[in-house]
Amino acid sequence: MPGEPQGKGRVNFPFPYTPYSIQEDFMAKLYDVLEAGKVGIFESPTGTGKSLSLICGALSWLRDFEEKKKQEEARLLADEHNGQDKQQQPTSCRAEASNCQGSAGELDWITEFMQKKEEQAMVDRLKEEQIRRKKREDRLEKIRHNVQLKYASKRKRLDDDETQRLLQLSAEILSTELGSDVLEQLDHEEEELILAEYESDEEKKVGLLDEDDDDDDLEEEHVTKIYYCSRTHSQLAQFVHEVQKSPFGEEIRLVSLGSRQNLCVNEEVRHLGVVQLINDRCMEMQKNKHGKKSEGEESEGKKRRVSRAVCPFYSYEQMQFLRDEVLVKVKDIEQLVALGKETKACPYYGSRYAIPAAQLVVLPYQMLLHESTRCASGIKLKDQVVIIDEAHNLIDTITCIYSAEVRGSQLCCAHSQLLQYMERYRKRLKAKNLMYIKQILYLLERFVSILGGNVNRNPNVQSISQAGTELKSINDFLFQSQIDNINLFKVVWGLSSLFGFVERDGATSVVKTNKEKQKMAGLQNFLLTLHQGSDKEADIQCPPVEAEDGQPKMASPLMQIEGFLSALTNANQDGRVILNRQGTVAQSSLKFLLLNPAVHFAKVLKECRAAIIAGGTMQPVSDFREQLLSCAIGADRVVEFSCGHVIPPDNILPIILCSGPSNQQLEFTYQKRDLPQMMDEMGRILGNLCNVVPGGVVCFFPSYEYEKQVYTHWERTGLLTRLATKKKIFQEPKRANQVEQVLAEYAKCIKRCSQVGGQVTGALLFSVVGGKMSEGINFSDDLGRCVVLVGMPYPNIKSPELQEKMAYLDKTMPRTAGPPPSKMLIENLCMKAVNQSIGRAIRHQKDFASILLVDHRYARPSVFNKLPQWIKERTEIKPAFGLAFAALRKFHQEKKSCYGSEAS
């Protein structure tokens, strides 16, 4: 039967169509890994239905797990009902044992008593869970089938809108009458900027918001669930669409999480553009919501009315309604936003209310991998399943999330802002808060000093006498900065509480529900509006943040500084501080580089029940084992699975080309690739390819600089003109917002050429390995009939960051008989990038393409073995160009006759 893999414990995998055998194998292995609570590294090439295999395999396990859990609950509860006779037995046994064994019998009695007590506690907990589950299921079933409830809710929203409109009209009338009180009102609002007393973790015992204390729904137990995360919102949306089409689409409770930038439906907030400003404005409105909307006070015979903006979408009742609607039917981010607008409820917070009851939570990388964001978002990984898709760059992602950089201009700007804030409100600040602000000011002063500048002078005009890059251990940096005696954990807590939220690397976290923190949310607005005092020798301008609409918006740099200080709390051996002194203090920077991402990923692995690390191209997997998993779990808990492709073996022709048309050996090393004869030889190769390959040819260069250099050389020699007679030439743009336009024109050109015929047979696209078109772009069918890799894209080993990483691995990784860990790192980084690029062409079962690896070094066993298995087993090594060209011509002629018009 389709969907039932052979083997012990045959599992039925519901599937929307008859699955491929490799999909059955994938789901069966996935099921086994989840059941055994292991960590799986799964590789399934794009076009093999990886997403559907993940969905149907994981949700089948979840279905069976829940069923077994219910059966176990029923058995325990049945035993509890039939336990009257058993309750008598321990007493008689206890008496008999006491007479026969003395103290030993007494110990047995105590043990039995404790076991009985634990069993009763478990039964009581099961009863509570059953009641809670029944209540939730009844509520969702009622919403699913009772349209009346939706109409009643809609009528209530319309009434609320009308009330809000009348209140707004009343407020406008009042404002015209009270114009004389504007200055007094401003003074009153400034009170909100005064920090409440800071409490450290040891001192903070109470203070949570009371609003949610009496709500049972917020205390709902987290059901067993699967957390699925991927790289971009578009990938997450695509996954949700696959869930909707799957056999589980009607029954699964799914919630999509995202940032405020993606989920906010308040246009007043959305138009701010910058993530940091959106977050702060949202927090400010929440503070106003929890406080009084207006105040009337008698002061010197005058009555004051203060009106503050609140978010009309931050309605607890409507967010609860949105939560239920989300759980009733699967929705992606766009549908969630549309529902939020319709229901007048905030999707950002409403979606979080759905987490406890959800069975499948879909979220971005950073929200799951960043610990503080994870905790603040209400994500609990204990005994849950984690699936990380598109995980080929997982190590780099974690490294990036926990690394931090702050520029000299940001340090000086933050010092200026905080100093003016302290001076303005010194008399009204609590002593403890004053102490922490002074500590932060001291830290900023020392950081600027270690860069070679003075915090009291304009950083733009302070020249650096000794430019260069310097690396230091965390401890050495703290000692040299003379801040080793400061408790950075408390300072970080104090800094984050200035804003009431933590925002890092584009991931958004929920505000900590502490009243003291919420009162601080307005501070950033004050800092953003500060102007430099006249006592400084020059204005210190805060660096502008580029908004989506291209308009510069001012943003406080304190969040960047908080991230850097937080990074300094890592263990000394796990990171390095890079001092980059360039030109002026403003251009210089301090950067924390995380060397050991495993220490943070270990927290995820130790909490969750099982984890799946999946991707279309995971080779080479040694990096995952050695750099991420080895220190957290045993090797026996790691399972690797790699499946082949669904295309016929003869639909792909990978060739390693060792020599060019003029017998020039192809070796694009840093020393040789700039030679004119090497660039000319590459041009001749492309010229021959364009004569035999139909449709689109995508040529990947190792860097933007080299692509530009080769393009300029070919332009000067006239080669580009000759290439253009067969293929229209396109270049990958550096700006992300131009990628779609270039791709659209590229596709349009190829389609037009296939329809009208003529001398020009398609298009040639120059791209860059690791660029915007090497990942996530589909060059299916005629868009990518041939993919060319020029040279080997080794990373820049002169980079201080990479050199430090290499030294760290050589020092910490166990040595084997093979090459040192640092050399393995370089090779693995290169081949991961190559594998991603060559995977752009084959996108479905009937697709076909040739792949040309232009460099003899690809034939080396250590490099060759790191190609994906399904490509490696079909790769041909051609020492001479004539043999390669003949094979390419034959391949494309056969495919053209085989597929005919379908190939176009």
N, C-alpha and C positions, 0 to 999 in steps of 0.2 A: 504493500500500500504506500502511495506517495506520502512522504513526510514522516515515515517510521523507519529510522535507521536500524540496521541489524545490530545485535549485540545484547548484552544483558540489560534487563530492565527496559525493554522497548518503550520509547517515549513517543507519544503522539504529538507532532508539531503541526498545529494548524497553519496553513499557508494559503495565500490568495491564489496560487497556481501550483502546478506540479513543480517542485523545486529541483534544481540541478543536484547531482550527486554530491558536488563539493559543498553545496549549501546544507544538505543533510548532515554531512560530516562535520561542518562548522557548528551547526546547532547542537548536535550530539556532544561534541567536545565541550562546547560552552556550558551545556547543562551539567556535565560531569564536574567541571571546574567550580561552578556555583554550588553544586550539591556538596562537594568536598571542602568548600571554603578555601580555595587556593587563589593564586594570582596567575592569570593567563595573559600571555602575549600573543595576540591573534593578528595574523596577516591575511588579508583577502583583497586581491587586486580590484581596483575600480572597474565597475562593469559586471561584477560577479554577484551583485545583490547583497553586499555586506550589511547595509542598514536593516533590510528586511530579515536577514539571518539573525542579527543581534536582537531585533524586536521579538521575533517569534520564538527564538531559543530562550531568551531571558524571561519573557513573560510566561512561557510554558512552565519554566521552573518556578516562577512566582505563583502561578496558579496551583501547581502541585504542592508547593510548600504550604500555601494557605490552607489547602484541603487537608493535608496531614496535620497541620496545627489545630484545625477545628476538630478533627477526629480525636486528637490527643486531649483537647480540652473536654470533649464530650466524655471520654473515658474517665478522666480525673473527676469530673463532676458526678458521673455515675457511681464511681467508687465512693465519693463523699456521701451520696444518698444511701448507699448500701453499707455504710460503715459502722452501723450500730453494734453489730456483733464483734467487729474488729476492735471497737473501743474497749470491750470488756477483756479481750485477750491479753493485752499488755499488762493489765492489773494482776491477773492470775499468774501470768508468767513472771511478773515482777516479784510476786509473793514467793513463788516457788524458787526463783533464782536467789532471792534474799535468804531463804532458809538454807539453801544448799551451798551458796558461794560467798555469802557475806558481802564484803565491800565490792567484789567484782560484780555481783548482782545489782548493787546500788548504782554502779557506774553504767551498767546496761540500761537500767531504768531511766537514768538521766539522759542517756543518748536517745532512747526511744521517745522520751518526752519532747526533746528538742526537734527530732525528726517530725514528730506529729505536729508540732507547732509550725514548722516550716511548711509542711504540706497544707495545713489549714490556711496559712497566709497565702500560699499559691492559689488555693481554691477561691479564697475571697477576692484575690486580684483577678482571677479569670472571670468571676461573676461580674465584677465591675467592668471589665473589658467587654463582656458580652452585652451588658446594658448600654455601654457607650457605643459599641458597634451597631447595635439594633437601632439606637436613636439616630445615628448618622445615616444608616441605610434607609430608614423610614423617611427621614427628611429629604434625602436625595430622590427617593422614589416618588415622593409626593410632588416634588418640583418637576421631575421628569414627565409626569403624566397629568399634572393639574395645571392647565393653562390659566385658570382663574387667579392663581397666586401671582403669575407674571403681570396680569392686567392690574391687579390690586397694587402691586409694587410700582407699576408705571404711573397709575393714578396718583399715588403718594408722591412720586418724584415731580409730577406736574404741579401738585399743590405746593411742594417745597420750593419749586422754581418761582411760583407766583409770590409766595411769601418773601423769598429772597429779593425779588424785584421790588416789592413794596418797601422792604427795609432799606434797600439801596436808594430808592427815591427819597425816603425819609432822611437818610443820611446826607444826601446831596442838599436837601432843603436846610438841614441844620448847619451844614458847613458854610452856607452863604450867610447865615446869621451870626456865626461865631468866628468870623475872620480875624477879629482882634485877639483871639486866644492862641494864634498859631505859634508864637514864640514860646508861650507857656507850655503848650502841648509838646513842643520839641524838647524842652527841658525835662518834661515828665518822661518822655520816651527814652531819654538818655539814661535813666535809671536802669533800664533793661540791659545796658552795656556793662554794668558793674558785675564782675565775676562773683558768684557765690563762693563760699569757702570750699576750697579743694579738699577732697578726701582721698587718701591713698587706698590701695587695696586692703591694707590691714585695718584702716580706720573706717572703711565704708561698710556698714552693717545694714543700714536701712535707707530708704529714700526712693524706692521704686514707685512708679506712678500708681495711683490708686484706681485709675479709671478701669483697668482691666482685671483687677483682683477678683471681682465677683463673677467673671465670665468663665463658665465651665468649658466652653469651646476652645479657649486659648490653652487650657490645660490638657487638651485631648492628647492621649498617647500617640506617638508616632507609629503607624502601622509599618510592617515590613515593606520596604520600598526599594526601588532602583533609582539611583542618581545617574543620569546620563549627561555628560558634558562634551562639548566640542569647541572648536576654535572661534567661529564667528556666528553672528545671529542668523545669517542666511543658511548656514549649515544646520543650525538648530531648527529653523523653520522647515527645512527640507526633511529633516528627521521626523518632525511632528506630522507632516503630510504623509509620510510613509506609515506612521502609526495609524492615522485616520483610514488609510486604505487597507490595513492589515485586518485579519480576523478578530483582533482584540480592540479594534477601533471604537466599538459601541459600548464596551463594558469597562475598559480601563479608566481609572481616575488619574488624569495627567494634569500637571501644572507646569507652565513655562515661566521661568524667572528671567529677569533682565535688569539692566541699569535704568536709572531715572531717565537718561537720555532716550532710551528706547520705549519706556512705558509711561512717561508722564503725559497726561492729557490736558494739563492746564497750560493754555497757550501763553499766558503771561510769563510762566516759568520757562516753557520750552524755547521761547524766542531768545533767551539769554545765550544759548548756543554752547557755552563752555561748561563742561561737566561740573567743575568746581563751583561755578556760580549757580548752576541749576540745583546742586545739592544744598548749597547754603540758603538759597531762597526757599526751597522746600522746607528746610528745618525752621526757618524764620516763621513761615506760615503755620507750621505745627505748633510752635511755641505760642503763637497768638490764639490758636484753636484751643489749646489746653488752658490758657489764661482767660481773662475776661475780654470779651469783644469790645466792650466800651465801659468806661468808668465815669461816675459822676461824683465829684468831690467838691466840698465847700472849702475854699482857700481864699482868705482875705476878701470875703464877701462875694467871690466870683465862683460860679458853677462851671466845672470843666467836663467836657465830654471828649474822650480820646477814642478815635476809631482806628483800628488796625486791620490790615488785610489778612484774611484767612482763606484757605483753599476750599472752594465749594465742593471739591471731589473727595476731601478727607472726611467722609461721613462713615462712622463705624457701622451703622445699620446697613447702608448701601454697600459697604465693602464686604459685609457678611453675605449679602445677597449675591454679590459678584463671586465670592468664594464658592458658593453652592453652584452657581451657574458654570463655573470653571470645572468643578468636579463632575457635573452631570454629563458634559459633552466635551470631547477633546478640542482644544483651541490652540492655535499658534499665536505668536506675538501680535501679529496684525489683527487677528480676530479678538484677542484679549484687549487691545487698545480700543477697537471699535465698540466692544461691550462696555468698557469703562466710560466712553463718551455717552453711550446710550443710557446707561444706568446711573450716570453722574457719580461714579465711584472710582477711586484711585486704583489702577491696575498694579502699580508698583507695590503698594502695601496689601491690597486685596489678595494678590496672588500668594503672598507669604502666609496669609491666614489659611490657605489651602494645603500647605506643606504637610501638616501632621496626618491628614486623611488621605493624601495622594499616594498612589502606588508607583507612579513614574514621575520623577521630577527632572525636567530638562533645563539646563542652565549653562552659562559660559564657563570656560576654563577657570578664570581668576576667582569666580565666586566660590568654587569648590576647593581650589588648591591653596588659596590664601587664608591662613588660619583665622585671623581676626574678622575678615569679611564673612567667612563661613559661619562663625559663631554668631555674629551680629545678624546674619540673615535668617537665623533659626534653623540652620541645617545641622542635623544630628546624624552622624555616620555610624554610631554604635550598632553593630549587628546588621548593617544595611549593605546593599550591593552597590558598587561604584563601577561605572563603565566610562572610560575615557577614550573617545573616538578621535580620529585624526591625530594620533598620539606620536607621530614620527618626530615631532619637535618638542616632546614633553620635557626633556632635560633642559633645553634652552628656555622653555616657557617658565618653568619653576625658577630657574636662575634669574630670569628677567623680573619676575614678580617680586622676588626678595632682594634684588639689587636696587640701588637708589643713587641718584646723582643730584647735586645742588650746585648752582653756579654762584660765582662771587657776587653778581648783581642781585641775586635773590637773597643772599645772606645780608647784604647791606640794606636792602629794601626792608626786609623783615625786622632788622634791628631798628631802623628809623621808625617804622610803624609802632612796634612794641614800646619803644622809648617814649614816644608822644602819648601813647595810651596810658602808660604808667604815670607820666608826669601830670596828665590831665585829671586822672582819677585817684591819685596817690592817697588822698585823705579818706576816700571812701572804700578802698580795697582792704580786705582782711589781711592780717599780718602774714598768714601762711601763703596766701595768693601772691602777695608782694614778693615774698621770698622766692617763689617759683619763677615769677616773671624776671626777677633779677638774675636767677640762674640761667634762664634761657638767653637773656641779653649777654651774659658773660660767655656762654658757649658760642654765640654768634660772633662775638668780638674775637675769641680765640681762633675760630675757624678762618676768619678773614685774615688774621695775623699770620697763620701758618701758610696762607697763600701768598704772603708777602705784602699785604695791604693794611690800611687803617680804616676801621669801620666808620670813623667820623668824616671821612673824605669821600668825594664822589668816586665810585669804582670805575667809571668810564674814563677818568683822566689819570688814574693811578697806573703807571707803567710797572711791569714786572721786570726786575733786574736780571733774574736768572730763570729764563723760560726752560721748560722741559717737563718730563713726566717722572714721578717718583712713586714707588709702591711701598706700602708699610703694612705690617700686621696690625690688627685692631688694637692690641695693647700698646705697641710702639706709638701708634697715632694718638691714643689717649694720653700717654705720658708726654709726648712732644707738645701736644696742645694744652697740657697742664689742666686736664679735666678728669684725670683718673680718680679723683676723690669725690666725684659727683655721681649720685645714684641716677643713672640714665633711665632706668625703668620708671621711676617716679616722674622724671622730667617729660618722658614720652607720654605718660598718662595725662600729665597736666596740659601738654600741648594739644593732645587730641580732644581734651575736654573743653578747650577754648571754642571749639566748633560744634561739639556734640555728635560728630560722626567721623568715620575714617574712610577716606577714599583713596585708592591707590591703583595705578596701572589700568585705569579705565573701568575697574570693577567697582561697584557701588555697594556700600554696606548700610544696614538699617541703623537708625539712631539708637543709641543705648537709652533704655527707658528710665533714665534717672532725671528727676526734676532739676537737680542742680545743673546737669549738663544742658538741659533744654533751655535754661535761662541764659546760657552763654552763647546761644546760636547767633544772636545779633552782633556779636563782636566783629565778625568778619566784615559785615557791611560797614562798620565804623572804620576798620582798617583800610578797606578799599577806597574810602572817601577822604582819607587823610591827605593833607598837602604838606609838603616839606616846609619846616619852619625857616625863618630868615637867619637863624643863628649859624646855620651850616655854610661852609664856603661855597657850596654849589648844590643845586637840587639833586636829590637822589631819586631817580624815577624808577618805579617798579616796572619790570619787563612786561610788555603786553602779551596776552595770550590770544592766539589767532582763533577766531570763532569759525564756525562752519560757513557762514556767509562771507567770510573774508574780512570782516570788520574787526579790528583789534579791540579786545575788551580787557580791562584791568582785572587781575586776579591776585589774591594774596599768596605769597610764596611760602607761607607757614606750613602748608600741607606737604610740600616737597621736603622741607626741613624736618618735619615730624617723621617722614619716611626714612630719611638718612639717619636720624638719631635712633630710630627703631632698629635699623640695620646694624648699628654699632653694638647692639645688645646680643648679637650672635656670639657663639664661642670663638675664641681667638683663632683656632686652627681652621675654622670653616669659611673664612672670608679674608679679603684684603681691602685696604683703602688706597685708592689711586689719587694722588695729588697731581692735577694737570694744570700747570702754570703756563698761560699763553697770553702774550701781549699785555693786556690790562687785567686788573682784578676782576672786572665785570666779565671778561671772556674766560677766566680761569674757573676751575671747578673741583669739587671733591666728589669722588664716586666710590660707593661701596660695591665690591664685586663678590658675589656669593660663589664659593668654590665647591661647596658640598650640598647640592640640592637634595640629597638623600635624607638629610636630617629633617627636612620639612615634609617630604613625601612619606617618611616613616610614620608620621602622626596620622596620616590618612590610612595607611595600610594596617596599622595596629588597631584602629577603631573599627573599620568595616569588616563585614563577614567575608567578603570575597571582592576581588577587583579584576577588571578586564581592561587591558591596555591594547587598543585595536587601531588598525590603520590599513590603508591600501598598500603601503610600502613601509615595512618595519625593519628591513635589513639595513645595516647589520644590527642584530639584537644584542650583541655583547655589551654595548653601552648601557642598555637598560638593566641588564643583570648586574654589571659591575658598579655603575655609578648611581643607580637608584634603589636596587632591591637587596643587594648583598648585605648591607648593614642593618636592614629592617627585618628580614625574614630568611629562613633557611632555604638552601637551593632546592630541597625536595618539595617546597611549596610552590615553586614556579613551574608553570607548564607553558610550552611553546606549541603553537599550531600555525601552519602555513598551508594554504590551499592553492591549487593551480588556477588557471584562467579558464573561462568558459568558451573562449574562441578556439577554433580548430588550430592545430599546431602549425599548419601552413599559412595561417593568416597573419603571421608576424615574421619579419626577417631582421633580426639584430645582427649587425656586422661590426667587428672591431677592425678598423682600417689602420694598418701600420705604415703604409707608404702612399705618397700622392702620385698623380699622373706622370710627373717627371722623375719618379723614383726617389724623391726627397723623403727621408725618414721623418715621420710626423711625431714631434715631441714638443708640445707647447709648454715648456717650462718657463719660469720667469726670465731665464737667461736667453732663451732662443725664440720665444714667441714674438718678440718685437722685430726680428730680422725680416727684411723685405721679402726674401725668398720664401720664408715660412708663410707670410701673409698671402703672397702670390699663389703658393701651392694650395692654400685653403680656398682661394678664389676659383682656381681651376676645378677643384673638387665640386664646389657648388654649381659652377657652370655646367658640368657634366650631369649633375643630379637634376637640375632644372630641365634638362632635355628629355629625361625619361620618366620623371615623377609627375603624375597629374595632380591637379588641385593645389593644396597648400603644403608648403615646406616651412617648418619651424626650426630655426637655427639658434641654438643657445651658446652664448659666449660666457666665459668665466667671470666677467665683471663689466660694469657700465663703461669704465675707462678703456678697457681693451676693445669693447665693441665700437666705441667712438673712434679709437685709433685705427682699427681695421677698416671701418667705414670710410674714414678720411683718406686712407691709403688707396682703397679701391676706387674712390671717387677721382683721385688724382691720376690713377693709371688707366681709367676708362672702363674698368671691369664692371662697375655698377651699371653703366649704360648697356653693356653687353648682357648682363643678367636681366635687365628690365625688358629686353626683347622677348623673354620667355615668361617672366614672373614680375608682377608689380611688387615693388619693395615697400615694406612697412617696418617701422622701428617701435620697439616698446617704449612708451613714454615714462618719464621719471615721476610725473605727478599722477597720483592714484585716480583723481577725478577725470583723467583723460583716457584711462584704460578701456572703458566701455565703448567710447567713440572709435578708438583705433580698431578694436575687435569687430565692431559692427561694420566698419568700412572694409576690413580684411575679409570678413565673411561675405559681404555683398559683392566684392570683386570676384571671389572664387565662384560664387553662384552664377554671376553674369558670364564669366568665361566658360563655364561648363554648358551654358545654355546656347550661347551664340557661336562658340568655337573661335577659330582664328589663331594667330601666331602666339598670342599671350595665353598660356594654359592655366594660369592661376595666380598665386601670390606667394611671396617669400617674406617671412616675418623674422626680424632679428630680435631675439630676446636675451635675457640674462638669467643665468642660474641663480636661484634664490631671489629672483625679482618678482614682480607682480603677476607674471604669467607662468611661473614655474610651479605654482601650487593653486589648486582650486579652479583652474580654467580647463574647460573641456575642448580639446581640439579633435572632436569626433569626426568620423567619415572624411569628407573632402577637406575639412579644415586642417587636418594633420596627416597626410599620407606618408610623410617622412619627417622624422625628428633627428636633428643633427646636434651632436655635442662636440664643441670645439675645445680640445684639451681637457685637462682635469682641473676642476674648480677647487683647488686646495685653498684653505683659508690663509690669511696673511700671518705667517708665523712670527713676524716682527712685532705684532700687536702685543703690548704689555699684558693685556688681559689674558690672551691666549698663552703667552709664555708662562704666566703665573699658574694657569690651569694645568699646563703640561708638567710643570715642576711639582705641583700638588699631587697629581696622579702618580708620577714616578715615585714620590715619597710615600704615598698611602696605599696604592694598589699592590696586591701581591705580584711578584715577578714570576713569569713563566718562561718556558723555553723559547717562546717566540720573541717578537720585537718588543721594546719597552712600551709601557702604557701610553706615554706621550706620543709616540709614533702611531700607535693604534688609534688614538684620539683624532689625529690629523687625517688619517686615512678614512676613518669612519665618518667624519664630518663631510669629507669630500664625497664619499659614495652615497651618503644619505641625500645630499643635494642632487647628485646625478640621478638616483633612482626616482626622486620626485619629478624631475624634468622629463625623463623618458616615459613616465607613466601617463603623460598628458594625451597620448594619441589613441590608445585602445580603450574605448569607453563602453562597448556593448558586444554582444555575442557575435554579430555579423560584421563587426568593424575589422579593418586590416590596415597595416602600416609597416613601413621599414624603419629601422633605427640604426643610425650610423654614429659609432663612437670613434672620433677622429683623434687617435693618439695611441702609439704602440704600447704605452704603459698599461692600458686596460687589459692587455693579454697576460700580465703578471698574475700568478696564481692567487696571491694575497688580495689583489684588487678584483680579479675575475670572480672569486668566490663570494664577493659581497654584493653581487648583482642579485635581484630577486630570482627565486628558483625558477619561476615560470618563464623568465627571460633568459636566464643563464643556460637552461637546458636546450634552448633553440639558437644560441648565439654561435656565429661562425667567425673564426679569426682569419682574416685575409691579409697575407704579407704584402701582396701587390695590388695596386689599384685596379688593374685590368680584370682580375678575378672578381673583385668586389663589384665593379661596374656591371659586369656580365650578369652576376647574380641579381643585382638590383633591377636591371632592365627586364630580365626574365620574370622576376616576381611581379612587377607592376603590369607587364603585358598579360600574364596569366590572370591576374585579378581583374583586369579590365574586361577580358573576354568572359571571365566567370560571372562577374556581377553586372557587367554591362552598364545600363543607365542607372541601375540601383546604386552603383558605387558613387555616383554623382549626387 
